[in-house]
Amino acid sequence: TEDGPLNMMMKPGIGSFEKFRALFDKFSQKAGKEQYLIPYFIAAHPGTTDEDMLNLALWLKKNGFRPDQVQAFLPSPMASATAMYHTGMNPLRSLKQLGVQLALDDFGTGYSSLSGLRSFPLDELKVDRSFITECEDPGSSAAIITRAIIAMAHGLGLRVVAEGIETEGQLHFLRANGCDQYQGFLFSRPLLATDMVKMLRRCNSARVA
């Protein structure tokens, strides 16, 4: 919701998503395509209450989403763990009970460290782009670390997403090493809703051809 932790962090809440979805549905209909928009929530920060969890569950049911279609990002697990320790509040437990997916963002940098793999019931690990930008050279330290991260994450039963892919060489390296999902400017830069419709049309035309 807009109130509470998200408001203090100046992050958009469900109200912002509703406005974006209205535009998304409008332009998808205009393009004559049935498109699906899956929300991503940052809902697991300290200060999130049981009431917030109940509201999230009711909203998911009302809009026809399965809980496993929703993902909460943990950008700074060490800071979150510290806050949980001092407040005695653990919103992650409630999210997992709902069936929401948990992802560790920017892994390998800053506070996003190995401690997060032990402390939280994660589903997905996102490799920070600082490793991806230098992974094309198989003998580089970035490539060696990236391979190790992918292997470790798979050993823990986690999906691996690579952030910040900009070249075909980076994509080839990640595919060859078993990365599960990819994101970055190689596929698309951020788009306005109208430009997104044009891109979807081009992609669909290419598939038909």
C-alpha positions as CSV (number, residue, x, y, z in Angstrom):
1,T,0.0,0.0,0.0
2,E,1.0,3.6,-0.4
3,D,1.0,4.2,3.4
4,G,3.6,2.8,5.8
5,P,7.1,1.7,4.7
6,L,6.7,2.3,1.0
7,N,5.6,5.9,1.5
8,M,8.6,6.6,3.8
9,M,10.9,5.0,1.2
10,M,9.2,7.1,-1.6
11,K,8.4,3.8,-3.5
12,P,5.2,3.4,-5.6
13,G,2.5,1.2,-4.1
14,I,-0.5,-0.7,-5.4
15,G,-2.3,2.5,-6.4
16,S,0.6,3.3,-8.9
17,F,0.4,-0.2,-10.3
18,E,-3.4,0.1,-10.9
19,K,-2.8,3.3,-12.9
20,F,-0.1,1.7,-15.0
21,R,-2.2,-1.4,-15.6
22,A,-5.0,0.7,-16.9
23,L,-2.7,2.2,-19.5
24,F,-1.2,-1.3,-20.3
25,D,-4.6,-2.8,-20.9
26,K,-5.7,0.2,-23.0
27,F,-2.8,0.0,-25.4
28,S,-2.8,-3.8,-25.5
29,Q,-6.4,-3.7,-26.5
30,K,-5.6,-1.1,-29.1
31,A,-2.9,-3.4,-30.5
32,G,-5.4,-6.2,-30.7
33,K,-3.3,-8.4,-28.4
34,E,-4.1,-10.2,-25.2
35,Q,-1.1,-9.3,-23.0
36,Y,-0.5,-10.1,-19.3
37,L,1.1,-7.8,-16.8
38,I,2.6,-9.4,-13.7
39,P,3.2,-7.1,-10.7
40,Y,6.5,-7.1,-8.8
41,F,6.2,-5.9,-5.2
42,I,8.7,-4.7,-2.7
43,A,6.6,-5.7,0.3
44,A,9.0,-7.4,2.7
45,H,10.7,-4.4,4.4
46,P,10.8,-4.1,8.2
47,G,7.7,-2.2,9.3
48,T,5.4,-4.2,7.0
49,T,2.5,-5.3,9.2
50,D,0.2,-8.4,9.3
51,E,-2.5,-6.0,8.0
52,D,-0.4,-5.2,4.9
53,M,0.0,-9.0,4.3
54,L,-3.8,-9.5,4.5
55,N,-4.4,-6.6,2.2
56,L,-1.9,-8.0,-0.3
57,A,-3.6,-11.4,-0.1
58,L,-7.0,-9.9,-0.7
59,W,-5.7,-7.8,-3.6
60,L,-4.1,-10.8,-5.3
61,K,-7.4,-12.8,-5.0
62,K,-9.5,-9.9,-6.3
63,N,-7.3,-9.5,-9.3
64,G,-6.9,-13.2,-10.1
65,F,-3.2,-13.5,-9.4
66,R,-1.6,-16.5,-7.9
67,P,0.8,-15.7,-5.0
68,D,3.7,-17.4,-6.9
69,Q,3.3,-14.9,-9.7
70,V,4.4,-12.1,-7.3
71,Q,7.9,-11.5,-6.3
72,A,9.4,-9.4,-3.5
73,F,13.0,-8.1,-3.9
74,L,15.5,-7.9,-1.0
75,P,18.0,-5.2,-2.1
76,S,19.8,-5.1,1.2
77,P,19.3,-8.3,3.2
78,M,21.9,-7.5,5.9
79,A,20.2,-4.2,6.7
80,S,16.8,-6.0,6.7
81,A,18.1,-8.7,9.0
82,T,19.4,-6.1,11.4
83,A,16.1,-4.3,11.5
84,M,14.2,-7.5,12.0
85,Y,16.5,-8.4,14.9
86,H,15.9,-5.1,16.6
87,T,12.1,-4.8,15.9
88,G,11.2,-8.5,16.3
89,M,9.2,-8.3,13.0
90,N,9.8,-10.7,10.1
91,P,7.4,-9.9,7.2
92,L,9.2,-12.5,5.1
93,R,7.5,-15.2,7.0
94,S,4.1,-13.9,6.2
95,L,5.0,-13.5,2.5
96,K,6.2,-17.0,2.2
97,Q,3.0,-18.3,3.9
98,L,1.1,-16.4,1.1
99,G,3.3,-18.2,-1.5
100,V,5.0,-15.0,-2.7
101,Q,8.4,-15.5,-4.4
102,L,11.5,-13.9,-2.8
103,A,14.4,-12.7,-4.8
104,L,17.8,-11.4,-3.6
105,D,18.7,-8.4,-5.8
106,D,22.2,-7.1,-6.8
107,F,23.9,-10.3,-5.5
108,G,27.7,-9.9,-5.0
109,T,27.8,-6.2,-4.1
110,G,27.1,-4.0,-1.1
111,Y,24.9,-5.5,1.5
112,S,23.6,-8.2,-0.8
113,S,26.0,-10.9,0.4
114,L,26.2,-14.6,1.3
115,S,24.5,-13.9,4.6
116,G,21.3,-13.4,2.7
117,L,21.4,-16.9,1.3
118,R,21.4,-18.2,4.9
119,S,19.0,-15.8,6.5
120,F,16.1,-15.7,4.1
121,P,13.9,-18.3,2.4
122,L,14.8,-17.2,-1.1
123,D,13.5,-18.4,-4.5
124,E,15.7,-16.4,-6.9
125,L,19.1,-14.8,-7.0
126,K,19.9,-11.8,-9.3
127,V,23.5,-11.4,-10.3
128,D,24.7,-7.8,-10.2
129,R,25.5,-6.2,-13.5
130,S,29.0,-5.3,-12.4
131,F,30.0,-9.0,-13.0
132,I,28.1,-9.3,-16.2
133,T,29.8,-6.4,-18.0
134,E,33.2,-8.1,-17.8
135,C,32.1,-11.8,-18.2
136,E,32.8,-12.2,-21.9
137,D,36.4,-13.0,-21.2
138,P,36.2,-16.6,-19.8
139,G,39.4,-16.2,-17.9
140,S,38.5,-12.9,-16.2
141,S,37.7,-12.8,-12.5
142,A,34.2,-11.6,-13.3
143,A,33.6,-14.7,-15.5
144,I,35.0,-17.0,-12.8
145,I,32.9,-15.4,-10.1
146,T,29.7,-15.5,-12.2
147,R,30.1,-19.2,-13.0
148,A,30.6,-19.8,-9.3
149,I,27.5,-17.8,-8.4
150,I,25.4,-19.7,-10.9
151,A,26.6,-23.1,-9.7
152,M,26.2,-22.1,-6.0
153,A,22.7,-20.8,-6.6
154,H,21.6,-23.9,-8.5
155,G,23.1,-26.0,-5.7
156,L,20.8,-24.2,-3.3
157,G,17.8,-24.7,-5.5
158,L,17.5,-21.1,-6.6
159,R,16.8,-19.6,-10.0
160,V,19.5,-17.3,-11.4
161,V,18.7,-14.0,-13.2
162,A,21.5,-11.9,-14.8
163,E,21.1,-8.2,-14.7
164,G,22.4,-5.6,-17.1
165,I,23.1,-7.7,-20.3
166,E,24.2,-5.4,-23.1
167,T,26.0,-7.6,-25.7
168,E,25.5,-10.9,-27.5
169,G,28.8,-12.1,-26.0
170,Q,27.5,-11.7,-22.5
171,L,24.3,-13.5,-23.3
172,H,26.2,-16.4,-24.9
173,F,28.4,-16.8,-21.9
174,L,25.4,-16.8,-19.5
175,R,23.5,-19.3,-21.6
176,A,26.5,-21.6,-21.8
177,N,26.8,-21.5,-18.0
178,G,23.2,-22.3,-17.2
179,C,21.8,-18.9,-16.2
180,D,18.0,-19.2,-16.0
181,Q,16.7,-15.7,-17.0
182,Y,18.2,-12.5,-18.4
183,Q,17.4,-8.8,-18.4
184,G,19.2,-5.8,-19.9
185,F,19.4,-3.2,-22.7
186,L,20.3,-6.0,-25.1
187,F,16.6,-6.9,-25.1
188,S,15.0,-3.5,-24.6
189,R,15.6,-0.2,-22.9
190,P,12.8,1.2,-20.6
191,L,9.8,2.1,-22.8
192,L,6.7,4.3,-22.7
193,A,3.5,2.3,-23.0
194,T,3.0,3.5,-26.6
195,D,6.5,2.4,-27.6
196,M,6.0,-1.0,-25.8
197,V,2.9,-1.6,-28.0
198,K,5.1,-1.0,-31.1
199,M,7.8,-3.3,-29.9
200,L,5.2,-6.1,-29.2
201,R,3.8,-5.7,-32.7
202,R,7.3,-6.0,-34.2
203,C,8.0,-9.1,-32.1
204,N,4.7,-10.7,-33.1
205,S,5.3,-9.9,-36.8
206,A,8.8,-11.4,-36.6
207,R,7.4,-14.7,-35.2
208,V,4.7,-14.9,-37.9
209,A,7.4,-14.3,-40.6
